[in-house]
Amino acid sequence: MKPKIALIAAEPSGDLLGSFLARDLHNVSLIGMTGPRMRDAGVETIVPAEKVYVMGLTDVVKKLPSILHAFWQIKKQLLAHNPAVIVTIDAPAFNLKLARALRKSGYTGQLVHYVSPTVWAHGKHRIETMAALYDRLLCLFPFEPAYFTHTSLPTFFVGHPLTQIATPSHGSTIALFPGSRPDEIARNLPLQIAAAKDLGPYKISCASPSLEPLIRKWAPEALLADTATLLKESRGAFAKSGTITLELALNGIPAVVTYPVNFLNRLYVRWVARLTLPYFCLVNILKGREVFPEFIAKPATPEVLREALRPLLEETSLRHDCLQACSELRESLQPPTQTAAVRIQELL
């Protein structure tokens, strides 16, 4: 009988990473909390990840009953299946609680967390928590293992799987990435459409067919495409803050990053999460400077966003500098020989 591994994704970016991981794991049986990408990769669903997809404090409050129900469901199912290894993927607010609940309920198998929490930005108390719960931590970025060297937790840089499918785009389209949740689309898409006016033809990313009616509400006649297509066709983009900004950088597509947030979420980020980094966009955080213009903490009009992207579309020194930074970032995140799948299968 094949050994059983459980993969737990609690957000779309985790579902994407989990799909890459699932395809790299061999001669094992895979179950988990899955989104559409992991299901396509052959992971058997025991709880759908969509039940816990949220963004921001207000979304958490609205979906709390669904999140709690999914939490107890996945805990019960994992204890019943008793896989040899459980891999929790990103989403530390959900997954660290799940790991603690599993240990308290008697799970004695191997617990692995894939994607280090951003302890270099906030939440350093999680370092000791993870060391007490997990058997292994797998990091996407090369500087992260240093934050755990004083603990007994084996921590490894395994590279970012998105580098393996990234190829510099040579297209001419303006891409709009408003997000993959209805609330994100409602916040981002009207602003992005207004900003794209007069810059040339644009297409809108549609993460799921179920989202098309909502997108059509704002853009009845616009061309829609999936992310993979847009990453091949685009010269520049307006993108909501998140993993998509890293995908754009790895594919050499300059972007202006947006994420309008309400007053309550601003208070949470500033006073509860205590996020004090100078940037919110992951690309800018990793490079330590503003490679992609970002308008998150500072709201902006469509005109301001348009003029921020315009020089990145033309053959200017600003565009060349941006593309050089993207190339450097892609090189730094190349997976080493000991990939995430190898580090997990070592535990079987």
C-alpha positions as CSV (number, residue, x, y, z in Angstrom):
1,M,0.0,0.0,0.0
2,K,1.3,3.4,-0.9
3,P,2.1,5.8,2.0
4,K,-0.5,8.5,2.5
5,I,0.4,12.2,2.4
6,A,-2.1,15.0,3.2
7,L,-1.8,18.5,1.6
8,I,-3.7,21.3,3.3
9,A,-4.3,24.5,1.3
10,A,-6.5,27.3,2.8
11,E,-6.1,30.0,0.2
12,P,-5.7,30.2,-3.6
13,S,-1.9,30.7,-3.5
14,G,-1.6,27.6,-1.3
15,D,-3.7,25.7,-3.8
16,L,-1.3,26.7,-6.6
17,L,1.8,25.7,-4.6
18,G,0.1,22.5,-3.6
19,S,-0.7,21.6,-7.2
20,F,3.0,21.8,-8.1
21,L,4.0,19.8,-5.1
22,A,1.4,17.1,-5.8
23,R,2.8,16.6,-9.3
24,D,6.3,16.2,-7.9
25,L,5.4,13.6,-5.2
26,H,5.6,10.0,-6.5
27,N,4.4,6.6,-5.4
28,V,2.2,8.1,-2.7
29,S,-1.5,8.5,-2.1
30,L,-2.5,12.2,-1.8
31,I,-5.5,13.5,0.1
32,G,-6.2,17.0,1.5
33,M,-8.0,20.3,1.7
34,T,-7.9,21.2,-1.9
35,G,-8.8,24.0,-4.4
36,P,-9.3,23.5,-8.1
37,R,-5.6,23.3,-9.0
38,M,-4.8,20.6,-6.5
39,R,-7.9,18.6,-7.6
40,D,-6.6,18.8,-11.2
41,A,-3.3,17.6,-9.9
42,G,-4.9,14.4,-8.6
43,V,-5.3,15.2,-4.9
44,E,-8.3,13.5,-3.4
45,T,-10.5,16.2,-1.7
46,I,-11.6,15.5,1.9
47,V,-12.6,19.1,2.5
48,P,-12.9,21.8,-0.2
49,A,-10.5,24.7,0.4
50,E,-13.0,27.2,-1.0
51,K,-14.8,27.0,2.4
52,V,-12.0,29.0,4.1
53,Y,-10.9,31.4,1.3
54,V,-10.9,34.9,2.8
55,M,-8.9,38.2,2.4
56,G,-8.7,40.7,5.2
57,L,-10.3,41.0,8.6
58,T,-13.8,41.9,7.4
59,D,-13.9,38.8,5.2
60,V,-12.9,36.6,8.1
61,V,-15.7,37.9,10.2
62,K,-18.3,37.3,7.5
63,K,-17.1,33.7,6.8
64,L,-16.3,32.7,10.4
65,P,-19.0,30.0,10.7
66,S,-17.8,28.4,7.4
67,I,-14.2,28.6,8.5
68,L,-14.9,27.0,11.9
69,H,-16.9,24.2,10.3
70,A,-14.2,23.5,7.8
71,F,-11.6,23.5,10.5
72,W,-13.3,20.8,12.5
73,Q,-14.1,18.8,9.4
74,I,-10.5,18.7,8.2
75,K,-9.2,17.9,11.7
76,K,-11.6,15.0,12.0
77,Q,-10.8,13.7,8.6
78,L,-7.1,13.9,9.1
79,L,-7.2,12.0,12.4
80,A,-9.4,9.3,10.7
81,H,-7.1,8.9,7.7
82,N,-3.9,9.2,9.8
83,P,-1.5,10.0,6.9
84,A,2.2,9.4,7.4
85,V,2.9,13.1,6.6
86,I,0.6,16.1,6.8
87,V,1.9,19.2,4.8
88,T,0.2,22.5,5.7
89,I,0.7,25.0,3.0
90,D,1.1,28.7,3.8
91,A,-2.0,30.4,5.6
92,P,-0.4,30.3,9.0
93,A,-3.4,31.8,10.8
94,F,-5.4,28.7,9.9
95,N,-2.7,26.1,9.6
96,L,-0.8,26.7,12.9
97,K,-4.1,26.3,14.7
98,L,-4.7,23.1,12.8
99,A,-1.3,21.7,13.6
100,R,-1.7,22.5,17.3
101,A,-5.2,20.8,17.3
102,L,-3.8,17.7,15.6
103,R,-1.0,17.4,18.1
104,K,-3.3,17.8,21.0
105,S,-5.6,15.2,19.6
106,G,-2.8,12.6,19.4
107,Y,-1.5,12.8,15.9
108,T,2.1,11.4,16.0
109,G,3.0,11.5,12.3
110,Q,5.2,13.9,10.5
111,L,4.0,17.5,10.3
112,V,5.6,19.7,7.6
113,H,4.9,23.4,6.9
114,Y,5.5,24.6,3.4
115,V,6.1,28.4,3.0
116,S,7.5,30.2,6.0
117,P,5.3,32.7,7.7
118,T,6.6,36.2,7.2
119,V,8.3,36.3,10.5
120,W,10.8,38.7,9.0
121,A,7.9,41.2,8.7
122,H,5.8,40.5,11.7
123,G,4.7,37.7,14.0
124,K,8.1,36.6,15.3
125,H,6.3,34.7,18.1
126,R,5.4,32.1,15.5
127,I,9.0,30.9,15.3
128,E,8.9,29.2,18.6
129,T,5.4,27.9,18.0
130,M,6.4,26.3,14.8
131,A,9.5,24.7,16.3
132,A,7.3,23.1,18.9
133,L,4.7,21.7,16.5
134,Y,6.5,20.8,13.2
135,D,9.1,18.3,12.1
136,R,10.2,20.3,9.1
137,L,9.8,23.7,7.5
138,L,10.2,24.4,3.8
139,C,10.9,27.9,2.7
140,L,10.4,29.6,-0.7
141,F,13.0,32.4,-0.2
142,P,16.7,31.9,0.5
143,F,17.0,34.3,3.4
144,E,14.2,32.7,5.5
145,P,16.0,29.6,7.1
146,A,18.3,32.0,9.0
147,Y,15.3,33.0,11.2
148,F,15.0,29.5,12.5
149,T,18.7,28.5,13.1
150,H,18.4,29.0,16.8
151,T,15.6,26.4,17.1
152,S,15.6,22.7,16.7
153,L,13.3,22.9,13.6
154,P,15.0,21.6,10.5
155,T,14.4,24.4,7.9
156,F,15.3,24.3,4.2
157,F,15.2,26.6,1.3
158,V,13.5,24.7,-1.5
159,G,13.1,27.4,-4.2
160,H,9.9,28.7,-5.7
161,P,8.2,26.4,-8.1
162,L,6.8,29.3,-10.2
163,T,10.3,29.8,-11.6
164,Q,10.0,26.5,-13.4
165,I,7.2,27.6,-15.6
166,A,8.2,31.3,-16.0
167,T,9.2,32.5,-19.5
168,P,9.6,36.2,-20.3
169,S,6.5,37.5,-22.1
170,H,6.8,39.3,-25.4
171,G,3.2,40.3,-25.8
172,S,1.5,43.7,-26.2
173,T,-1.7,43.3,-24.1
174,I,-2.4,45.2,-20.9
175,A,-3.5,42.6,-18.3
176,L,-5.9,43.3,-15.4
177,F,-5.7,41.0,-12.4
178,P,-8.4,42.0,-10.0
179,G,-8.3,38.9,-7.8
180,S,-9.9,35.5,-7.4
181,R,-12.6,36.3,-4.8
182,P,-15.8,38.3,-5.4
183,D,-14.9,40.9,-2.8
184,E,-11.5,41.5,-4.3
185,I,-13.0,41.9,-7.8
186,A,-15.5,44.4,-6.6
187,R,-12.8,46.4,-4.9
188,N,-10.1,46.2,-7.7
189,L,-11.7,45.8,-11.1
190,P,-13.5,49.1,-11.5
191,L,-10.4,51.0,-10.6
192,Q,-8.2,48.9,-12.9
193,I,-10.6,49.3,-15.9
194,A,-10.6,53.1,-15.4
195,A,-6.8,53.1,-15.2
196,A,-6.4,51.0,-18.3
197,K,-8.3,53.5,-20.4
198,D,-6.2,54.9,-23.3
199,L,-3.2,52.6,-22.7
200,G,-4.2,50.1,-25.4
201,P,-6.2,46.9,-25.6
202,Y,-6.6,45.0,-22.3
203,K,-7.8,41.6,-21.1
204,I,-9.1,40.7,-17.7
205,S,-8.0,37.6,-15.7
206,C,-10.9,35.4,-14.9
207,A,-9.7,32.9,-12.2
208,S,-12.8,30.7,-12.5
209,P,-15.9,30.4,-14.8
210,S,-18.1,31.1,-11.8
211,L,-16.6,34.6,-11.6
212,E,-17.4,35.6,-15.2
213,P,-20.9,37.0,-14.4
214,L,-19.4,39.3,-11.7
215,I,-16.7,40.5,-14.1
216,R,-19.2,41.1,-16.8
217,K,-21.1,43.4,-14.4
218,W,-18.2,45.8,-14.6
219,A,-16.9,45.0,-18.1
220,P,-19.7,43.6,-20.3
221,E,-17.7,43.6,-23.6
222,A,-14.1,43.1,-22.3
223,L,-12.0,40.1,-23.3
224,L,-11.4,37.6,-20.5
225,A,-8.5,35.1,-20.2
226,D,-6.9,32.7,-17.7
227,T,-3.8,33.6,-15.9
228,A,-1.5,31.4,-17.9
229,T,-2.6,33.0,-21.2
230,L,-2.2,36.5,-19.9
231,L,1.3,35.7,-18.6
232,K,2.3,34.9,-22.2
233,E,0.5,37.8,-23.9
234,S,1.1,40.8,-21.7
235,R,3.5,43.7,-21.8
236,G,2.3,45.3,-18.6
237,A,-0.4,44.8,-15.9
238,F,-2.5,46.3,-13.2
239,A,-2.6,43.6,-10.4
240,K,-4.0,43.2,-7.0
241,S,-1.4,42.6,-4.3
242,G,-0.6,38.9,-3.8
243,T,1.1,36.0,-5.4
244,I,0.2,37.2,-8.9
245,T,2.7,40.0,-8.5
246,L,5.5,37.5,-8.1
247,E,4.2,35.6,-11.2
248,L,4.3,38.8,-13.2
249,A,7.9,39.5,-12.1
250,L,9.1,36.0,-12.9
251,N,7.6,36.3,-16.4
252,G,9.1,39.8,-16.9
253,I,5.9,41.8,-17.0
254,P,6.0,45.2,-15.2
255,A,3.0,45.9,-13.1
256,V,1.3,48.6,-11.0
257,V,0.0,47.0,-7.8
258,T,-3.4,47.9,-6.3
259,Y,-5.4,46.8,-3.3
260,P,-8.0,49.2,-2.0
261,V,-8.7,48.4,1.7
262,N,-11.3,49.7,4.0
263,F,-10.7,51.6,7.2
264,L,-11.1,48.5,9.5
265,N,-8.5,46.5,7.5
266,R,-6.1,49.5,7.6
267,L,-6.4,49.5,11.4
268,Y,-5.8,45.8,11.6
269,V,-2.6,45.9,9.5
270,R,-1.2,48.8,11.4
271,W,-2.1,48.1,15.0
272,V,-2.8,44.3,15.2
273,A,-0.6,42.7,12.6
274,R,1.9,45.5,13.2
275,L,3.2,45.3,9.7
276,T,5.8,48.0,9.4
277,L,7.6,47.1,6.2
278,P,8.0,49.9,3.7
279,Y,6.3,47.9,1.0
280,F,3.3,45.6,0.7
281,C,4.0,44.1,-2.7
282,L,6.0,40.9,-2.4
283,V,8.3,41.8,-5.3
284,N,9.2,45.1,-3.7
285,I,9.8,43.4,-0.3
286,L,12.1,40.8,-1.8
287,K,14.1,43.4,-3.8
288,G,14.1,45.9,-1.0
289,R,13.0,48.7,-3.3
290,E,10.0,49.7,-5.4
291,V,10.3,47.7,-8.5
292,F,6.5,47.7,-9.1
293,P,4.7,50.9,-8.2
294,E,2.3,50.1,-5.5
295,F,-0.8,51.9,-4.3
296,I,-2.1,50.0,-1.3
297,A,-1.3,52.1,1.8
298,K,-1.7,55.1,-0.4
299,P,-5.0,55.2,-2.4
300,A,-4.8,56.5,-5.9
301,T,-7.0,57.7,-8.7
302,P,-7.3,55.9,-12.1
303,E,-5.2,58.8,-13.7
304,V,-2.4,58.3,-11.2
305,L,-2.3,54.5,-11.8
306,R,-2.4,55.0,-15.5
307,E,0.6,57.4,-15.5
308,A,2.5,55.0,-13.2
309,L,2.2,52.1,-15.7
310,R,2.7,54.1,-18.9
311,P,6.5,54.5,-18.7
312,L,6.8,50.8,-17.9
313,L,5.1,49.9,-21.2
314,E,7.5,52.0,-23.3
315,E,11.2,51.4,-24.0
316,T,12.4,53.6,-21.2
317,S,15.2,53.2,-18.6
318,L,12.5,52.7,-16.0
319,R,11.2,49.7,-17.9
320,H,14.7,48.3,-18.4
321,D,15.5,48.7,-14.8
322,C,12.3,46.9,-13.8
323,L,13.0,44.0,-16.1
324,Q,16.5,43.7,-14.8
325,A,15.2,43.5,-11.3
326,C,12.7,40.8,-12.3
327,S,15.5,38.8,-13.9
328,E,17.6,38.9,-10.8
329,L,14.6,37.9,-8.7
330,R,13.9,34.9,-10.9
331,E,17.5,33.7,-10.6
332,S,17.5,34.0,-6.8
333,L,14.4,31.8,-6.5
334,Q,15.5,28.9,-8.6
335,P,14.9,25.6,-6.8
336,P,18.0,23.8,-5.6
337,T,18.4,20.0,-6.1
338,Q,16.7,19.2,-2.8
339,T,13.2,20.4,-3.8
340,A,10.1,20.5,-1.6
341,A,8.9,17.0,-2.8
342,V,12.4,15.5,-2.0
343,R,12.4,17.0,1.5
344,I,8.9,15.6,2.2
345,Q,9.6,12.1,0.8
346,E,12.7,11.9,3.0
347,L,10.4,11.6,5.9
348,L,8.5,8.4,4.7
